[in-house]
Amino acid sequence: MVSVEEPPISVGSGGAERMAHVVSSSRLAADLLGSLKAQAGALSMPEIGSSTMGNTAGVLQYCVKNNYLAGGDATAVKDKLLGMVSGQQPQQTGFASGAKGLLQGSDGQSFDLKSVSGKLKTKACDYVLKNAKSLV
């Protein structure tokens, strides 16, 4: 087994300050990454129920239009939901909000899909489709 010694780090003029900045930046990046991971893990989605079918249909339209869901199954579910709420003003208002990416839950919570990255949008859209299927 060969033993290798690392050469000492030379921190000439201003080197210590640069090194401290690099260490500080690395810690900041690690803290930021940890914070983002915690937020993603703690992501809670609104409850989807019969009182929010119009909004759910709108979110499905948003997801298909922006390519977070494939059109076939999601479009069929959206159309069924719209058929169930046709003519109901609160449901139509909910659809308009959903089509802009705002998921409003029957539990009073809301979630703006525009506020998260692409991968989380895809997961949110999958969540909406899965739960919307149980309504039709």
C-alpha positions as CSV (number, residue, x, y, z in Angstrom):
1,M,0.0,0.0,0.0
2,V,1.4,3.4,-1.0
3,S,0.9,6.4,1.2
4,V,0.4,9.7,-0.5
5,E,0.8,12.9,1.4
6,E,-1.1,15.9,0.1
7,P,1.0,19.0,-0.4
8,P,0.2,22.0,1.9
9,I,-2.1,24.6,0.4
10,S,-0.4,27.9,-0.3
11,V,-2.6,30.9,0.5
12,G,-0.5,33.8,-0.7
13,S,-1.7,37.4,-0.6
14,G,-5.5,37.4,-0.4
15,G,-5.6,33.6,-0.7
16,A,-7.1,33.1,2.8
17,E,-9.9,35.5,2.0
18,R,-10.7,33.7,-1.3
19,M,-10.5,30.4,0.5
20,A,-12.9,31.6,3.2
21,H,-15.3,32.9,0.5
22,V,-15.2,29.5,-1.3
23,V,-16.0,27.7,2.0
24,S,-18.7,30.2,2.8
25,S,-20.3,29.8,-0.6
26,S,-20.2,26.1,-0.4
27,R,-22.0,26.2,3.0
28,L,-24.5,28.6,1.6
29,A,-25.2,26.3,-1.4
30,A,-25.5,23.3,0.9
31,D,-27.9,25.1,3.1
32,L,-30.0,26.2,0.1
33,L,-30.1,22.7,-1.3
34,G,-31.2,21.3,2.1
35,S,-33.9,23.9,2.3
36,L,-35.2,23.1,-1.2
37,K,-35.2,19.4,-0.4
38,A,-37.2,20.0,2.8
39,Q,-39.7,22.1,0.9
40,A,-40.2,19.5,-1.8
41,G,-40.6,16.8,0.8
42,A,-43.1,18.8,2.8
43,L,-45.1,19.6,-0.3
44,S,-48.7,19.2,0.5
45,M,-51.4,19.1,-2.1
46,P,-54.9,20.4,-1.8
47,E,-57.7,17.8,-1.4
48,I,-59.6,17.2,-4.6
49,G,-63.4,16.5,-4.2
50,S,-66.7,17.0,-5.9
51,S,-66.9,20.6,-4.9
52,T,-63.8,21.4,-6.9
53,M,-64.5,19.4,-10.1
54,G,-64.5,22.5,-12.3
55,N,-61.1,23.6,-10.9
56,T,-59.7,20.1,-11.3
57,A,-60.8,20.1,-15.0
58,G,-59.1,23.4,-15.5
59,V,-55.9,22.2,-14.0
60,L,-56.0,19.1,-16.2
61,Q,-56.3,21.5,-19.2
62,Y,-53.3,23.5,-17.9
63,C,-51.3,20.3,-17.5
64,V,-52.1,19.0,-21.0
65,K,-51.6,22.4,-22.6
66,N,-48.1,22.8,-21.0
67,N,-47.1,19.2,-21.7
68,Y,-47.0,18.0,-18.1
69,L,-49.6,15.3,-19.0
70,A,-50.2,13.4,-22.2
71,G,-53.5,14.5,-23.8
72,G,-55.5,11.3,-24.2
73,D,-56.5,10.1,-20.7
74,A,-56.2,13.5,-19.1
75,T,-58.4,15.1,-21.8
76,A,-61.1,12.4,-21.4
77,V,-61.2,12.9,-17.7
78,K,-61.4,16.7,-18.0
79,D,-64.2,16.4,-20.5
80,K,-66.2,14.1,-18.2
81,L,-65.7,16.5,-15.3
82,L,-66.9,19.4,-17.4
83,G,-70.0,17.4,-18.4
84,M,-70.8,16.9,-14.7
85,V,-70.5,20.6,-13.8
86,S,-71.9,22.2,-16.9
87,G,-73.8,25.4,-16.1
88,Q,-72.7,25.7,-12.4
89,Q,-71.2,29.2,-12.0
90,P,-68.9,28.4,-9.1
91,Q,-67.5,25.4,-11.0
92,Q,-67.0,27.6,-14.1
93,T,-65.0,30.1,-12.1
94,G,-63.0,27.3,-10.6
95,F,-62.2,26.0,-14.1
96,A,-60.9,29.4,-15.2
97,S,-58.5,29.5,-12.2
98,G,-57.4,25.9,-12.8
99,A,-56.7,26.6,-16.5
100,K,-54.2,29.2,-15.2
101,G,-52.4,26.6,-13.1
102,L,-54.1,27.3,-9.7
103,L,-55.3,24.2,-8.0
104,Q,-58.0,24.9,-5.4
105,G,-58.8,22.1,-3.0
106,S,-62.1,21.2,-1.3
107,D,-60.1,21.6,2.0
108,G,-59.5,25.3,1.4
109,Q,-55.9,24.9,0.4
110,S,-54.6,26.1,-2.9
111,F,-51.4,25.3,-4.9
112,D,-50.0,27.4,-7.8
113,L,-48.4,25.1,-10.3
114,K,-46.5,28.1,-11.7
115,S,-44.6,28.3,-8.4
116,V,-42.7,25.0,-8.8
117,S,-40.2,23.5,-11.2
118,G,-41.0,21.2,-14.1
119,K,-40.5,17.9,-12.3
120,L,-42.8,19.0,-9.4
121,K,-45.4,20.3,-11.9
122,T,-45.4,16.9,-13.5
123,K,-45.9,15.2,-10.1
124,A,-48.7,17.7,-9.2
125,C,-50.4,17.0,-12.6
126,D,-50.1,13.3,-12.0
127,Y,-51.7,13.8,-8.5
128,V,-54.6,15.8,-10.0
129,L,-55.2,13.2,-12.8
130,K,-55.1,10.3,-10.3
131,N,-57.6,12.0,-8.0
132,A,-59.8,13.3,-10.8
133,K,-60.3,9.8,-12.1
134,S,-61.9,8.9,-8.7
135,L,-64.5,11.6,-9.3
136,V,-65.8,10.4,-12.7
